[in-house]
């Protein structure tokens, strides 16, 4: 596997053994708090050691989870909604929940569809101040920051393309973005579609997560793939999209497709 590649949503998703294949050239560690299970790669800087970065990541993940749990206890229907909710109706919402609501409004899904990506980015942004390069992966939903190019491989269940198809995203200067994958056949997340994988690249990980869920919901047959890519790229903040069903795929936007076996 090439340096800088990350694999999203493999068939052994729950065991997270795919993390052994990830290599971004820096030190890495895992942080777990209840259902949240983050794999984080950071490049050490003059400001903090890897141990200090790990301690900060654990502290911030606990903080974000506690603030979201307190909000959900007050508004349980918010967490169960499968459609967007109006942010103005929830003035006490913490910033993380507001980010989720904004993403869900763009994508047309419930706010909890953005939770994994939102948590990955919230923790990642707290680490960026101390590390020039940060990658946070939360069950295949990823926040990237600090490089001008990333190469990623997508796992798509039993599809022949699984693990063999990859893509590169790049920009003229170091950037940050979210890359999230949803599937109707792999993983534990709720999906109403039949896609093996729909991967979205967006301005932030909450939006990428919500959009991946929304687009995967729309894939019922292979004929839907091209339309789903068009729909994804029409969303404000989405810069790239890829969808796989069986041995068929469609892709568009700022993605350079790559054969990961070569």
N, C-alpha and C positions, 0 to 999 in steps of 0.2 A: 504494500500500500504506500502511496506517495506521501511525502511529508506534507503536513497541513491538511490532510483529508479527515473527514469525520463521517461516520455512518449513522444513518437515521432510521429508527424503527425497524430493527431486525426481527426475525421470527422468535428469537429468544429474548425478546424485549424486557421481560420482567427480571431476568437474571443480569442484564446489563453487561454481558460478557463482551459485547462489541466495543466497550470502552478500552479494552486491552489493545485495540487496533488503532486508536486515535493517537496522533502525534502532531503537535503544533510547535515542537521545538523548545518549549519552556517546561517548568515544573508543573505537576498536576496533583490534584487531590480531590477527594469526594467529601461532600457535606450532606448529611441526612438529618432532616427534622420531620418526624411523622411521615406523611405521604410524600414529602418533597425529597428528592434524591438527585443532587446536583454533582456533575463532574465538571471541574474547573481547571483550566490551564492558564497560567500567568507567567509572564516573563519578569524575573526579579529585577528590581530597580534599586536605586540608592535610597529610596524612601522606606522600603519595607522588605523583610525577608519572606520566604514562602510560608513559614510558620505564622507570621503575623498576618499575611493575606488570608490564610485558612481560618484563623481566629476571627478576623473581620467578617469573612463570608458567612461563617456560622452565626455570628451575632446578628448580622443584617437579615439573614434568612429567617431566623427566629422572630425578629421584630416584624417583618412583613407578614409572616404567617399569623402572628398574634393580632395584628391590627385588622387583617382580613377576617379572621375568625370572630373577633368581637363585632365587626360590622354584620357578618352573616347571622350571628345570634340575634341581633336586633332586627334584621330584615331577612328572614329565612326564605321568603318567596323570591327575593332577588337572586339568590343562588340557584333556585330551581327553574328560573325562567329560561325558555328556549328561544326567546325573541329578544331584541334589544329593549332596554329600559331607558327611561328618560333621566339623564343625570341630574337635572334640576329638581327632580323629586327626591333626591337623596343627598341633601346638602351636607350631612355629617360624614359622607363617604371619604375614606382615606385616599391619598393620591394613587395608590395601587389600584383600588377599585375604580377610580375615575378613569385611569388609563384603560382598564378592561372595558368600561362602558363605552368609551370613545371608539375603541377597536371594534366592539360588537355592533355599534351603530353603523359603521362603515361596511362591515361584512354581512350584517343582517342576521346575526345569531345571538344567542344568549351570552351574557358577560362571562360566565364561567368557561366558555369555550376559549377564552384568552388567558386563563390563569397560569398555565405552565410557562408560556412565553413571557408573560408579564413578570413572574417571579424571577425567571432567568435574567431578564434585562435589569430588573431593579437591583439585584445583587451585583450583576456585572458592572453597572454604572457606579456603584459604590467602590468597586475595586479599581476602576479605570484611573482614579485620582492617584493611585499608588503604583500602578503597573502600566507600562506603555502598550502592552498587548494583553487582551483578556478574551477567553472563550468560556462561556457557561452553557452547558448542555443539561437540559432537564427532561429526561425521557425522550430524547430525539428532537426537542424544541430548543433552539439554539440562539444565543446572543453572541455576536462577533464584534470585536472592536480592536483597532490599532494596526491593521495591515491594509495594504492596497490590493491584495488578491487572496482568495481562499478557494481551495478545491474540496468538493464534497462528494461523497458517494451516497446513493439512496438505496436502502433496502425496501423491497416491495413484495414481501411475502413469498409466494411460490412462483411468481413471475420469473421467466428466464432472464429478465433484465436485472433482477435483484443482485446488488453488490457489484454488478458489472457496468452499470450506467452511472456516470458521474457528471458533474458540471463545475465550471469555474465562474466565479463572480469577481469582478475587479473594478477599480476606479483609479483615477490619476494620482490620488493621494490616500493616505490611511483613512479608513471610514469605519462606521459601525452600522449594523443592520440586524434584522432578525431573519432566521431561516427555520421554518417549521413544517412538519409533515403530518398529514392526517391520513388514515386508512380505514376502509370499511371491513378489512380482513385481518389486519395485524394490530396488536396492541389492545388496550383496555378502554380507550376513549369512546364515547358515544358517537356513532356515525349512522346516518340514514342512507348512505350510498354503498356502492360495491367496488370502489376503486381499490387497487392494490396500494397505491400511494399517490397523494397529491402534495407537492412541496411548493411552498410560497416563500419568496424573498420580498421583504418589505422594509420600510423605514424603521420600524420597531418590531420587537418580538411579539408583543401583544397582538398587533395587527396581523402579523404573519400567522400566528396561531389561530386567531379567529377566522381569517380568510381561508386557511387550509381546511378548517372544519366545514366552512360554508361551501367551498368548492367540491370537497369530497362528497358532501351530501348530494350534489347534483349529478354525480356519475352513477348511472344505472346500467349503461352499456357502452361499448367502445365508441359508438358514434357520438357520444357526449363529450369525448375528450377535448376535441378542438374548440368546441363552444365553451367549455369550462375555462380553458386558457384565455379565451377572449374576455370572458366575464371577470376573471381574476385581474387581468391587466387593466380593466376599466375601473378598478377600485383605486381611489386616491391613496397613494403611498405604497402601492404594490409595484415592484420593478421587475419581477421575474416569476415564472410559474412553470411547473412541470407536472404532468399527470400520467400515471401508468395504470393500465388494466390488461392483465394477461401479458402478451408479448407486444402490445401496441402502446405507443406513447405519443404525447403532444407536448410541445414546449414553446415558450416565447419570452420576450423581454431580454433583460440583461443576463443571459445565461449562455455560456459556451459549453456545449455537450462534449463529454470526454468518455473514452473507453477506458475504464479503470483496470482492465486486464492487461493493457499494453505496458 
